[in-house]
């Protein structure tokens, strides 16, 4: 039987960096192919890559390219994904089928965790994770289960604001996923700085996260570590505005019969409409900020490991 590592193509520069103990950060591709509209998706890709590199780390976008699970998307392939030409949304459960059909697949948080972990990576930056949906507790993102069984640090702005945030945090606790506020003691609301939901752990530096990660792994923990930081203050949205926009978006989704994987992109587009585009700027800014922080954490981990070798 083939191993996970043998079926995942890791781009040569990323493979070389990992081999020498360098700092590498995984980035998902679904936010580019399904999450943000053209041309905002291109700006998101450029800003996230630049954010990782500004911290001294390397960025590796994950995807399935013509049926090949890939870590480190080549520039010409990225262009096709940004154009959204026949690119499907792929969660962890869909990876094998996407390979079987030889299709292009943009990886969600869950699928990115699967591929990046197979490549031996430890840090991943995204915007917001999936979670428990509002008014539908049976509808729960695969991101949560994948976080529970994949040892990787995920830097985000919390769960997407369209979700049931208290229920999502409860599920993460039940699944054994440690959630740490980065520069905050409460759960961020993705578009909003705070939610009033307290966190039991808070860190103030990349080195502190690196130390926490070392202890986490030394205990044999195979779950992920979720590092949540608020969106930048200059573009964060008002909590009441986001709540009202989300309620309106949920009503429109129900009326339109939107279901399954189409729900989140639909709701985010509706929130964009309800906020006159302010949510897009907030999304772009938090994606870059998360990429910067993830890069700093990856560098701190690489330095600590080099010092212990």
Secondary structure as a PSIPRED ss2 file (coil, helix, strand):
# PSIPRED VFORMAT (PSIPRED V4.0)

   1 X C   1.000  0.000  0.000
   2 X C   1.000  0.000  0.000
   3 X C   1.000  0.000  0.000
   4 X H   0.000  1.000  0.000
   5 X H   0.000  1.000  0.000
   6 X H   0.000  1.000  0.000
   7 X H   0.000  1.000  0.000
   8 X C   1.000  0.000  0.000
   9 X E   0.000  0.000  1.000
  10 X E   0.000  0.000  1.000
  11 X C   1.000  0.000  0.000
  12 X H   0.000  1.000  0.000
  13 X H   0.000  1.000  0.000
  14 X H   0.000  1.000  0.000
  15 X H   0.000  1.000  0.000
  16 X H   0.000  1.000  0.000
  17 X H   0.000  1.000  0.000
  18 X H   0.000  1.000  0.000
  19 X H   0.000  1.000  0.000
  20 X C   1.000  0.000  0.000
  21 X C   1.000  0.000  0.000
  22 X C   1.000  0.000  0.000
  23 X C   1.000  0.000  0.000
  24 X E   0.000  0.000  1.000
  25 X E   0.000  0.000  1.000
  26 X E   0.000  0.000  1.000
  27 X E   0.000  0.000  1.000
  28 X C   1.000  0.000  0.000
  29 X C   1.000  0.000  0.000
  30 X H   0.000  1.000  0.000
  31 X H   0.000  1.000  0.000
  32 X H   0.000  1.000  0.000
  33 X H   0.000  1.000  0.000
  34 X H   0.000  1.000  0.000
  35 X H   0.000  1.000  0.000
  36 X C   1.000  0.000  0.000
  37 X C   1.000  0.000  0.000
  38 X C   1.000  0.000  0.000
  39 X C   1.000  0.000  0.000
  40 X H   0.000  1.000  0.000
  41 X H   0.000  1.000  0.000
  42 X H   0.000  1.000  0.000
  43 X H   0.000  1.000  0.000
  44 X H   0.000  1.000  0.000
  45 X H   0.000  1.000  0.000
  46 X H   0.000  1.000  0.000
  47 X H   0.000  1.000  0.000
  48 X H   0.000  1.000  0.000
  49 X H   0.000  1.000  0.000
  50 X H   0.000  1.000  0.000
  51 X H   0.000  1.000  0.000
  52 X H   0.000  1.000  0.000
  53 X H   0.000  1.000  0.000
  54 X H   0.000  1.000  0.000
  55 X C   1.000  0.000  0.000
  56 X C   1.000  0.000  0.000
  57 X C   1.000  0.000  0.000
  58 X E   0.000  0.000  1.000
  59 X E   0.000  0.000  1.000
  60 X E   0.000  0.000  1.000
  61 X E   0.000  0.000  1.000
  62 X E   0.000  0.000  1.000
  63 X E   0.000  0.000  1.000
  64 X E   0.000  0.000  1.000
  65 X E   0.000  0.000  1.000
  66 X C   1.000  0.000  0.000
  67 X C   1.000  0.000  0.000
  68 X E   0.000  0.000  1.000
  69 X E   0.000  0.000  1.000
  70 X E   0.000  0.000  1.000
  71 X E   0.000  0.000  1.000
  72 X C   1.000  0.000  0.000
  73 X C   1.000  0.000  0.000
  74 X C   1.000  0.000  0.000
  75 X H   0.000  1.000  0.000
  76 X H   0.000  1.000  0.000
  77 X H   0.000  1.000  0.000
  78 X H   0.000  1.000  0.000
  79 X H   0.000  1.000  0.000
  80 X H   0.000  1.000  0.000
  81 X H   0.000  1.000  0.000
  82 X H   0.000  1.000  0.000
  83 X H   0.000  1.000  0.000
  84 X C   1.000  0.000  0.000
  85 X C   1.000  0.000  0.000
  86 X C   1.000  0.000  0.000
  87 X C   1.000  0.000  0.000
  88 X E   0.000  0.000  1.000
  89 X E   0.000  0.000  1.000
  90 X E   0.000  0.000  1.000
  91 X C   1.000  0.000  0.000
  92 X H   0.000  1.000  0.000
  93 X H   0.000  1.000  0.000
  94 X H   0.000  1.000  0.000
  95 X H   0.000  1.000  0.000
  96 X H   0.000  1.000  0.000
  97 X H   0.000  1.000  0.000
  98 X H   0.000  1.000  0.000
  99 X H   0.000  1.000  0.000
 100 X H   0.000  1.000  0.000
 101 X H   0.000  1.000  0.000
 102 X C   1.000  0.000  0.000
 103 X C   1.000  0.000  0.000
 104 X C   1.000  0.000  0.000
 105 X E   0.000  0.000  1.000
 106 X E   0.000  0.000  1.000
 107 X E   0.000  0.000  1.000
 108 X C   1.000  0.000  0.000
 109 X H   0.000  1.000  0.000
 110 X H   0.000  1.000  0.000
 111 X H   0.000  1.000  0.000
 112 X H   0.000  1.000  0.000
 113 X H   0.000  1.000  0.000
 114 X H   0.000  1.000  0.000
 115 X H   0.000  1.000  0.000
 116 X H   0.000  1.000  0.000
 117 X H   0.000  1.000  0.000
 118 X H   0.000  1.000  0.000
 119 X C   1.000  0.000  0.000
 120 X C   1.000  0.000  0.000
 121 X C   1.000  0.000  0.000
 122 X C   1.000  0.000  0.000
 123 X E   0.000  0.000  1.000
 124 X E   0.000  0.000  1.000
 125 X E   0.000  0.000  1.000
 126 X C   1.000  0.000  0.000
 127 X C   1.000  0.000  0.000
 128 X C   1.000  0.000  0.000
 129 X E   0.000  0.000  1.000
 130 X C   1.000  0.000  0.000
 131 X C   1.000  0.000  0.000
 132 X E   0.000  0.000  1.000
 133 X E   0.000  0.000  1.000
 134 X C   1.000  0.000  0.000
 135 X C   1.000  0.000  0.000
 136 X E   0.000  0.000  1.000
 137 X E   0.000  0.000  1.000
 138 X E   0.000  0.000  1.000
 139 X E   0.000  0.000  1.000
 140 X E   0.000  0.000  1.000
 141 X C   1.000  0.000  0.000
 142 X H   0.000  1.000  0.000
 143 X H   0.000  1.000  0.000
 144 X H   0.000  1.000  0.000
 145 X H   0.000  1.000  0.000
 146 X H   0.000  1.000  0.000
 147 X H   0.000  1.000  0.000
 148 X H   0.000  1.000  0.000
 149 X H   0.000  1.000  0.000
 150 X C   1.000  0.000  0.000
 151 X C   1.000  0.000  0.000
 152 X C   1.000  0.000  0.000
 153 X E   0.000  0.000  1.000
 154 X E   0.000  0.000  1.000
 155 X E   0.000  0.000  1.000
 156 X E   0.000  0.000  1.000
 157 X C   1.000  0.000  0.000
 158 X C   1.000  0.000  0.000
 159 X E   0.000  0.000  1.000
 160 X C   1.000  0.000  0.000
 161 X C   1.000  0.000  0.000
 162 X C   1.000  0.000  0.000
 163 X E   0.000  0.000  1.000
 164 X C   1.000  0.000  0.000
 165 X H   0.000  1.000  0.000
 166 X H   0.000  1.000  0.000
 167 X H   0.000  1.000  0.000
 168 X H   0.000  1.000  0.000
 169 X H   0.000  1.000  0.000
 170 X H   0.000  1.000  0.000
 171 X H   0.000  1.000  0.000
 172 X H   0.000  1.000  0.000
 173 X H   0.000  1.000  0.000
 174 X H   0.000  1.000  0.000
 175 X C   1.000  0.000  0.000
 176 X C   1.000  0.000  0.000
 177 X C   1.000  0.000  0.000
 178 X E   0.000  0.000  1.000
 179 X E   0.000  0.000  1.000
 180 X E   0.000  0.000  1.000
 181 X E   0.000  0.000  1.000
 182 X E   0.000  0.000  1.000
 183 X C   1.000  0.000  0.000
 184 X C   1.000  0.000  0.000
 185 X C   1.000  0.000  0.000
 186 X E   0.000  0.000  1.000
 187 X C   1.000  0.000  0.000
 188 X C   1.000  0.000  0.000
 189 X C   1.000  0.000  0.000
 190 X C   1.000  0.000  0.000
 191 X C   1.000  0.000  0.000
 192 X C   1.000  0.000  0.000
 193 X C   1.000  0.000  0.000
 194 X C   1.000  0.000  0.000
 195 X C   1.000  0.000  0.000
 196 X C   1.000  0.000  0.000
 197 X C   1.000  0.000  0.000
 198 X E   0.000  0.000  1.000
 199 X C   1.000  0.000  0.000
 200 X C   1.000  0.000  0.000
 201 X C   1.000  0.000  0.000
 202 X E   0.000  0.000  1.000
 203 X E   0.000  0.000  1.000
 204 X C   1.000  0.000  0.000
 205 X C   1.000  0.000  0.000
 206 X H   0.000  1.000  0.000
 207 X H   0.000  1.000  0.000
 208 X H   0.000  1.000  0.000
 209 X H   0.000  1.000  0.000
 210 X H   0.000  1.000  0.000
 211 X H   0.000  1.000  0.000
 212 X H   0.000  1.000  0.000
 213 X H   0.000  1.000  0.000
 214 X H   0.000  1.000  0.000
 215 X H   0.000  1.000  0.000
 216 X H   0.000  1.000  0.000
 217 X H   0.000  1.000  0.000
 218 X H   0.000  1.000  0.000
 219 X C   1.000  0.000  0.000
 220 X C   1.000  0.000  0.000
 221 X C   1.000  0.000  0.000
 222 X C   1.000  0.000  0.000
 223 X C   1.000  0.000  0.000
 224 X C   1.000  0.000  0.000
 225 X E   0.000  0.000  1.000
 226 X E   0.000  0.000  1.000
 227 X E   0.000  0.000  1.000
 228 X E   0.000  0.000  1.000
 229 X C   1.000  0.000  0.000
 230 X C   1.000  0.000  0.000
 231 X C   1.000  0.000  0.000
 232 X C   1.000  0.000  0.000
 233 X C   1.000  0.000  0.000
 234 X C   1.000  0.000  0.000
 235 X C   1.000  0.000  0.000
 236 X C   1.000  0.000  0.000
 237 X C   1.000  0.000  0.000
 238 X C   1.000  0.000  0.000
 239 X H   0.000  1.000  0.000
 240 X H   0.000  1.000  0.000
 241 X H   0.000  1.000  0.000
 242 X H   0.000  1.000  0.000
 243 X H   0.000  1.000  0.000
 244 X H   0.000  1.000  0.000
 245 X H   0.000  1.000  0.000
 246 X H   0.000  1.000  0.000
 247 X H   0.000  1.000  0.000
 248 X H   0.000  1.000  0.000
 249 X H   0.000  1.000  0.000
 250 X H   0.000  1.000  0.000
 251 X H   0.000  1.000  0.000
 252 X H   0.000  1.000  0.000
 253 X H   0.000  1.000  0.000
 254 X H   0.000  1.000  0.000
 255 X H   0.000  1.000  0.000
 256 X H   0.000  1.000  0.000
 257 X C   1.000  0.000  0.000
 258 X C   1.000  0.000  0.000
 259 X C   1.000  0.000  0.000
 260 X C   1.000  0.000  0.000
 261 X C   1.000  0.000  0.000
 262 X H   0.000  1.000  0.000
 263 X H   0.000  1.000  0.000
 264 X H   0.000  1.000  0.000
 265 X H   0.000  1.000  0.000
 266 X H   0.000  1.000  0.000
 267 X H   0.000  1.000  0.000
 268 X H   0.000  1.000  0.000
 269 X H   0.000  1.000  0.000
 270 X H   0.000  1.000  0.000
 271 X H   0.000  1.000  0.000
 272 X H   0.000  1.000  0.000
 273 X H   0.000  1.000  0.000
 274 X H   0.000  1.000  0.000
 275 X C   1.000  0.000  0.000
 276 X C   1.000  0.000  0.000
 277 X C   1.000  0.000  0.000
 278 X H   0.000  1.000  0.000
 279 X H   0.000  1.000  0.000
 280 X H   0.000  1.000  0.000
 281 X H   0.000  1.000  0.000
 282 X H   0.000  1.000  0.000
 283 X H   0.000  1.000  0.000
 284 X H   0.000  1.000  0.000
 285 X H   0.000  1.000  0.000
 286 X H   0.000  1.000  0.000
 287 X H   0.000  1.000  0.000
 288 X H   0.000  1.000  0.000
 289 X H   0.000  1.000  0.000
 290 X H   0.000  1.000  0.000
 291 X H   0.000  1.000  0.000
 292 X H   0.000  1.000  0.000
 293 X H   0.000  1.000  0.000
 294 X H   0.000  1.000  0.000
 295 X H   0.000  1.000  0.000
 296 X H   0.000  1.000  0.000
 297 X H   0.000  1.000  0.000
 298 X H   0.000  1.000  0.000
 299 X H   0.000  1.000  0.000
 300 X H   0.000  1.000  0.000
 301 X H   0.000  1.000  0.000
 302 X H   0.000  1.000  0.000
 303 X H   0.000  1.000  0.000
 304 X H   0.000  1.000  0.000
 305 X H   0.000  1.000  0.000
 306 X H   0.000  1.000  0.000
 307 X H   0.000  1.000  0.000
 308 X H   0.000  1.000  0.000
 309 X C   1.000  0.000  0.000
